[in-house]
Amino acid sequence: MTSNNRVQNNKPAENNYHIQQMMKMKANSSNQISRREFFLPFLASGLVLGSYHPLGMLTSCTGNTPSIRRFHASISSQIWEANPDLPSIIKKAGITDIWLGAFFYGKWYRRPEELRKLSNHLENEGFNVHIINVPLGHPGDALGMDENTDYLATPPNHWKNACTFNGQLYSGTSIHTPAVQENVEALKELRESGFKTVFLDDDFRIARMPGHIGGCFCNECRDEFLSKYGYGPADWKDLIESVENRNPSQVLRSWIEHICEIETNMFTTMQEAVPEIQLGIMAMYFGSEKAGIELDRYGDVPFRVGEFMFDDISFGNIKGKTDELFSVLFHRRFVEPDLAYSETTAFPADALSAQNLAAKLSISLISDVRNTMFMSGLKPYPFSYWDILGPAMQKSARIHEELAGHKPAGPFKHFWGWDNRLVGTDKPFSLFLASGIPFETAETLTADGWIFLSNEDARAVAENRLKAKEKNLVIRNNANISGDQFIPMDENMSDLLKFKKQIIPGLKDIPYVDGDIPAVFAWYPTTRKALIWNVEEKTYTFNIKRNDKTLRTVSVGGLDVMLISDL
């Protein structure tokens, strides 16, 4: 199986300004078929729905019956060695799969033979065991280093540093010789030790941070790019200006195509060298083409969706929750639910409370991400967290059985267009998700409902790269864009609740949460159910209405969710 056996042409036709020739990228002529292609007839007939999983059969968090939801934990080998009671603690909570760190930044954190011994022990304890590699590095400590592990903070000296568009050097997230081959050799050693699944982690990208336009701008990479496209020095100057000004110019689109090809080729090279191993990728928060991640090429491999709110400060406010949900809903456009993994992370390990970690489960539930991956770098959560996480995991799994395969629908539209994927700052207009009005993901601008646009997508409409179909585009006031197709407002709950009151009389046969208490309300009309997520920390009572008639009155605990049936 190789990713370049499959190319999905699901881009909106109206967005025809996007990366030219992106879809030329090497749909190869191999006779192999992808995992998705092989299972498609069975999925269509319903024979394996809810039971097929890339890592084997799913079991419930009680270990008894098949389950839609599966729970994983990434825990370093040194933690297992120091805490012999940990297996029983997390198994009781519902963890079925363990991920062990192996090859980080061109160095072995743990050798394959060491990991095999630990893996044998964990498999005897009833876990499935897999591997996490960090193939490129990270521009900062994302693992929680100490004096025993700080040698992992940067790639080895013979790996070349990356260069930003303004000439700054940094380590990590760049692809130069010999990084690809050394990662291939590491995978071969892991294969020889019997490992079958490897995530490329933290993150598989060539951009320093969310919102950055990636790639290495060193002289060597500059010359390669200019030669490849027949550009000259003036075009390079235009590229630098386009990156600095976030202008989706032709030369910038060529650059994005180029860095996507570099990263895709690295992934494909590793796949083809070690076909016995199932490779997956981790995409950072809003990870996309501007970071070298050609999203359409990873839909048939395990895919960790991008999250970012790793502490109580960032996740503890409503906007943090809706931003994270927005990113996950965006990435779910490109991967099937059984192959989708969360990044349910606290970093440092105790920076996110157990209650907030449990609340993150609702993001996977709403977006139908079937695999929850608990992570915290090289250090574990406080063990007491599992007393809270276990019951929350079980509840989330039970509700997921009711909603799996159904998609949220509603008049508020989640949209993330090509300008964001090419030059965006990754700052969504997301707070509408907590307005109590049901919502759905839209891949194009629709004529119905209301579409909430980032500043970049608003600019794309104003500059005629994106075609509006109706006067239903909600934008921030600070976008500084005018036009009768736009509805400007500030992104705060006060303005959104005023807007909510204006539109409610026109909502026909659509349920909603009445009143001014923020709540995420996901409505699944195909199963006549809805999910209400209380995004505040105190208990609230919510009235569910439709056509001005109260359907339900429910009390939901702080940060908790409730499934509502027969709507």
Order of alpha helices (4+ residues) and beta strands (2+ residues): alpha-beta-alpha-alpha-beta-beta-alpha-beta-beta-beta-alpha-beta-alpha-alpha-alpha-beta-beta-alpha-alpha-beta-beta-alpha-beta-alpha-beta-alpha-beta-beta-alpha-beta-beta-alpha-beta-beta-beta-beta-beta-beta
